[in-house]
Amino acid sequence: MHSETSTRAEPALYVVATPIGNLRDLTLRALDVLRTVDLVAAEDTRVTRHLLAHFTIDTQTTALHEHNEERAAQRIIEMLRQGKSVALVSDAGTPAISDPGARLVRSVREAGLRVIPIPGPSAVIAALSVAGVSDGHFLFYGFLPARGAARLRDLERLRQVPWVLVFYEAPHRVREALVDFEQTFGGERHVIIARELTKMFETIHACTLGDACAWLDADPNRSRGEFVLIVEGAAVTGDADAEEAERVLNVLLAQLPLKQAVQLAADITGAKKNALYQRALELREE
């Protein structure tokens, strides 16, 4: 949609970001698109109708979710071929990012039809913007597996990744996830727990993984809402430095408790405590 005076949107699939909490975060361009397309394809039509009603928009809606995406995609492609326009929205944030829509977008593109992004709110970007990640590198992982064994396997694959790790998590699993983070990454790594972003009870808390569950348990309300968890990446050191740090760590572990050995090894070698802590756990197991 290139003209502000257009009465109808140009034929295309518009991927429209919607608010993650505060409805005033909906962009002016998104409002224009939602008002002027022929159809809004929504993850949950009840949620989307509430949003549209708030802005007095009466555009027709249809459901597009993980269970009907392939079938709905064919209907939408036919509409686009007939010169119609469709907006794709999820319940909150940017569609097709840990939400339904990616298969629809791919099918529309493969059909040679236009796909136009209408950017806006995104929980992962909102959380990172207040996380203070200085080097700019991060790995967005999205949702981990719900089952504990599968979750631990995925986390083990991420243990040595040097970049900040970003996860989405549901309230009923957030504590289990934090326990597994500490078990896999070590208690010294830092984490930022961001919940209910842009909403009334928004909370952004920074601590170590070793302290995360205690903070969560201190107030039952802290386990409510949708979460973004940002975990410090693995420390990167040169091979020679790593060998020397491990040699010192081995000597100290023979004489001292684990945490004290890790702290002294970090002071002596300059290596990061979180990496030494994780290596100390591995050495103890061996």
MOLIN-V416707 format. One record per pair of residues at least 24 apart in sequence whose ideal C-beta (glycine too) atoms are under 6 Angstrom apart, sorted by the first residue. I is the first residue (numbers start at 1). J is the second residue. Records with the same first field share a line. If there is no record, write none. Layout:
# MOLIN-V416707
I->J  J
This chain:
# MOLIN-V416707
8->36
9->33  36  37  85
11->80  83  85
12->85  114  116
13->86  108  115
14->87  116  118
15->88  95  117
16->87  89  118
17->94  119  120  121
18->89
19->121
20->92  93  121  123  197  198
21->198  199
22->198
23->54
25->121
27->120
29->118
30->118  120
33->87  118
34->87
37->85  86  87
38->84  85
39->86
40->87
41->86  88
42->89
43->90  91  100
44->91
47->91
48->89
65->100
66->100
69->100  103  104
73->104  107
77->111
80->113
93->121  122  123
94->122
98->142  143  168
123->197  228
124->166
126->197
127->194  228  230
130->204
131->192  230
133->164
137->163
138->163  164  166
139->163  165
140->166
141->167
142->168
143->168
151->180
152->180
155->180  184
159->184
160->234
161->233
162->233  234  236
163->233
164->233
165->231
166->230
167->229
169->227  229
171->223  224
174->227
175->216
178->212  213
181->209
182->209
186->274  277  278
188->273  274  277
189->232  274
190->232
191->231
192->230
194->228
195->225  227
196->225
235->272  275
237->271
244->269
245->269  271
249->276
